[in-house]
Amino acid sequence: MDVVAPTMFQIDPVNQPRFHHRSYKTMQDTTDARPGDPGDQVASTADDMNQANPAAATHDQTPERTPLQKAEAEIADLKDAWLRAKAETENIRRQAAIDVAKAHKFGIESFAADLLAVKDSLEQALAVENATPDQLRAGVELTLRQLAAAFERARIETIDPAGQPFDPHRHQAMQLVDSEGPPNAVVQVYQKGYLLNDRVLRPALVTVAKSS
């Protein structure tokens, strides 16, 4: 019986298959750099939003005020508004007082300016030497017209109630007389009265007919 000697398995170094191995670090870097990782995408999106809107990021970090802080802020705003309104009211009151004082002091300024022409006419009439009665009369009539124009501009009206019913608010009776006219009527005017904006400056002095 022939004995076959076992043959040894030999690997051909030329035809040996080749395997490509990568280092652990290279494989780990590749794994960490996977483009589809959701965590990386969320972090990247948040960073982009914060860079695009830094105010929103700051607002998110600002703590919300408590009700007490809100109430204190509202009270401060109301106090500031009240102080401003008070100052404005005080300025208006002060200006009104100044206007009233000026009105009392210079209220007759326009009327006084009109009276200057009357005074000038009287002085000119007195300056004429050897004036005739007609010249004096003409000068007096001119002066009277100037005075009447000044009264009209100042809204001063004449009370001349001859023949009118007696009005105790505008007339002052000097005496009662017998008359053929209606009773309680003004018979004669001794002195004319005057009104300023329907307010009696001086009542008219009159005589009144007796009642029957």
C-alpha positions as CSV (number, residue, x, y, z in Angstrom):
1,M,0.0,0.0,0.0
2,D,1.4,3.2,-1.1
3,V,1.4,6.0,1.4
4,V,0.8,9.4,0.0
5,A,2.7,12.0,1.7
6,P,0.6,15.0,2.6
7,T,1.3,18.0,0.6
8,M,1.5,21.5,2.2
9,F,-0.8,24.3,1.1
10,Q,1.2,27.1,-0.3
11,I,-0.1,30.6,-1.1
12,D,1.1,32.2,-4.2
13,P,2.5,35.5,-3.2
14,V,2.0,36.8,-6.6
15,N,-1.7,35.9,-6.9
16,Q,-2.5,36.7,-3.3
17,P,-5.7,38.9,-3.1
18,R,-5.1,42.4,-2.0
19,F,-7.3,44.1,0.6
20,H,-7.3,47.9,1.0
21,H,-7.5,49.0,4.6
22,R,-8.1,52.5,5.9
23,S,-7.0,53.7,9.2
24,Y,-9.5,54.0,12.1
25,K,-9.0,57.8,12.2
26,T,-9.9,58.2,8.6
27,M,-13.0,56.0,9.0
28,Q,-14.0,58.0,12.1
29,D,-13.6,61.3,10.3
30,T,-15.7,60.0,7.4
31,T,-18.4,58.9,9.9
32,D,-18.4,62.2,11.7
33,A,-18.7,64.1,8.4
34,R,-21.9,62.4,7.2
35,P,-24.0,65.0,5.4
36,G,-27.3,63.6,6.5
37,D,-26.9,64.0,10.3
38,P,-30.1,65.8,11.6
39,G,-28.4,67.2,14.7
40,D,-25.8,69.0,12.6
41,Q,-28.6,70.4,10.3
42,V,-30.6,71.8,13.3
43,A,-27.5,73.4,14.9
44,S,-26.5,74.9,11.6
45,T,-30.0,76.3,11.0
46,A,-30.2,77.9,14.5
47,D,-26.8,79.5,14.0
48,D,-27.9,81.0,10.6
49,M,-31.1,82.4,12.2
50,N,-29.2,84.0,15.0
51,Q,-26.7,85.6,12.6
52,A,-29.5,86.8,10.4
53,N,-31.6,88.3,13.2
54,P,-29.4,89.1,16.2
55,A,-32.2,91.2,17.8
56,A,-34.5,88.1,18.0
57,A,-31.7,86.2,19.6
58,T,-31.2,88.9,22.2
59,H,-35.0,89.1,22.8
60,D,-35.1,85.4,23.4
61,Q,-32.5,85.9,26.1
62,T,-34.3,88.8,27.8
63,P,-36.2,87.7,30.9
64,E,-39.9,88.5,30.9
65,R,-40.9,91.2,33.4
66,T,-43.0,90.3,36.4
67,P,-46.4,91.9,37.0
68,L,-44.9,94.1,39.7
69,Q,-42.3,95.4,37.3
70,K,-45.0,96.1,34.6
71,A,-47.1,98.0,37.2
72,E,-44.1,100.1,38.3
73,A,-43.3,101.0,34.7
74,E,-46.9,102.0,34.0
75,I,-47.0,104.1,37.2
76,A,-43.8,105.9,36.1
77,D,-45.3,106.6,32.6
78,L,-48.5,108.0,34.2
79,K,-46.5,110.2,36.6
80,D,-44.4,111.6,33.7
81,A,-47.6,112.4,31.7
82,W,-49.1,114.0,34.8
83,L,-46.1,116.2,35.4
84,R,-46.0,117.3,31.7
85,A,-49.8,118.2,31.8
86,K,-49.3,120.1,35.1
87,A,-46.4,122.1,33.6
88,E,-48.4,122.9,30.5
89,T,-51.4,124.0,32.5
90,E,-49.3,126.2,34.7
91,N,-47.8,127.9,31.5
92,I,-51.3,128.5,30.1
93,R,-52.5,130.0,33.4
94,R,-49.4,132.3,33.6
95,Q,-49.9,133.4,30.0
96,A,-53.5,134.1,30.6
97,A,-52.7,136.3,33.7
98,I,-50.2,138.2,31.6
99,D,-52.8,138.8,28.8
100,V,-55.4,140.0,31.4
101,A,-52.9,142.4,32.9
102,K,-52.1,143.8,29.4
103,A,-55.8,144.1,28.6
104,H,-56.4,146.2,31.7
105,K,-53.3,148.3,31.1
106,F,-53.7,148.9,27.3
107,G,-57.4,148.2,26.8
108,I,-58.1,151.8,25.9
109,E,-55.1,152.2,23.7
110,S,-57.2,152.4,20.5
111,F,-59.7,154.8,22.0
112,A,-57.0,157.0,23.4
113,A,-55.3,157.2,20.0
114,D,-58.6,158.4,18.5
115,L,-58.9,161.1,21.2
116,L,-55.6,162.6,20.2
117,A,-57.1,164.0,17.0
118,V,-59.8,165.7,19.1
119,K,-57.2,167.3,21.3
120,D,-55.2,168.5,18.3
121,S,-58.3,170.1,16.8
122,L,-59.1,171.9,20.1
123,E,-55.5,173.2,20.4
124,Q,-55.5,174.4,16.8
125,A,-58.8,176.3,17.4
126,L,-57.4,178.0,20.4
127,A,-54.2,179.0,18.5
128,V,-56.2,181.0,16.0
129,E,-56.2,184.7,16.9
130,N,-59.1,187.0,16.2
131,A,-61.2,184.0,15.0
132,T,-64.7,184.9,13.9
133,P,-67.8,183.1,15.5
134,D,-68.3,181.2,12.3
135,Q,-64.7,180.0,12.3
136,L,-65.1,178.9,15.9
137,R,-68.3,177.1,15.2
138,A,-66.8,175.3,12.2
139,G,-63.9,174.2,14.3
140,V,-66.2,173.0,17.1
141,E,-68.3,171.0,14.6
142,L,-65.2,169.4,13.2
143,T,-64.0,168.4,16.6
144,L,-67.4,167.0,17.5
145,R,-67.5,164.8,14.4
146,Q,-64.0,163.5,15.3
147,L,-65.2,162.7,18.8
148,A,-68.4,161.0,17.5
149,A,-66.3,158.8,15.1
150,A,-64.0,157.9,18.1
151,F,-67.1,156.9,20.1
152,E,-68.5,154.8,17.3
153,R,-65.2,152.9,16.9
154,A,-65.2,152.3,20.6
155,R,-68.9,151.2,20.5
156,I,-70.0,154.0,22.7
157,E,-73.7,154.8,22.0
158,T,-75.7,157.8,23.0
159,I,-78.8,157.5,25.2
160,D,-81.3,160.3,24.0
161,P,-84.7,159.0,25.2
162,A,-86.9,162.1,24.5
163,G,-90.5,160.9,24.0
164,Q,-89.7,157.3,24.9
165,P,-91.1,155.3,27.9
166,F,-89.1,155.8,31.1
167,D,-86.5,153.0,31.6
168,P,-85.1,153.0,35.2
169,H,-82.1,150.9,34.0
170,R,-81.0,153.6,31.6
171,H,-82.7,156.8,32.7
172,Q,-82.5,158.8,35.9
173,A,-85.7,160.8,36.7
174,M,-85.0,164.3,37.9
175,Q,-88.6,165.3,38.4
176,L,-92.2,164.5,37.5
177,V,-94.1,167.0,35.4
178,D,-97.6,167.3,34.0
179,S,-97.7,166.6,30.3
180,E,-100.2,166.1,27.6
181,G,-98.2,163.1,26.4
182,P,-98.5,159.6,27.6
183,P,-97.8,158.9,31.2
184,N,-94.4,157.7,32.4
185,A,-92.9,159.0,29.2
186,V,-89.7,161.1,29.0
187,V,-90.6,164.7,28.5
188,Q,-87.2,166.4,28.5
189,V,-83.6,165.3,28.5
190,Y,-81.3,167.3,30.7
191,Q,-78.2,165.3,30.0
192,K,-77.7,162.5,27.5
193,G,-76.5,159.1,28.7
194,Y,-74.1,156.7,27.1
195,L,-73.7,152.9,26.7
196,L,-70.6,150.9,26.2
197,N,-71.4,147.6,24.5
198,D,-75.0,147.8,25.9
199,R,-73.6,148.6,29.4
200,V,-74.6,151.9,30.9
201,L,-71.7,154.3,31.3
202,R,-74.0,157.1,32.4
203,P,-77.7,157.2,32.7
204,A,-79.6,160.0,31.0
205,L,-81.0,162.7,33.2
206,V,-84.7,163.3,32.3
207,T,-88.0,164.6,33.4
208,V,-91.0,162.2,33.3
209,A,-94.6,162.8,32.7
210,K,-96.9,162.1,35.7
211,S,-99.2,159.2,35.5
212,S,-102.9,160.0,35.5
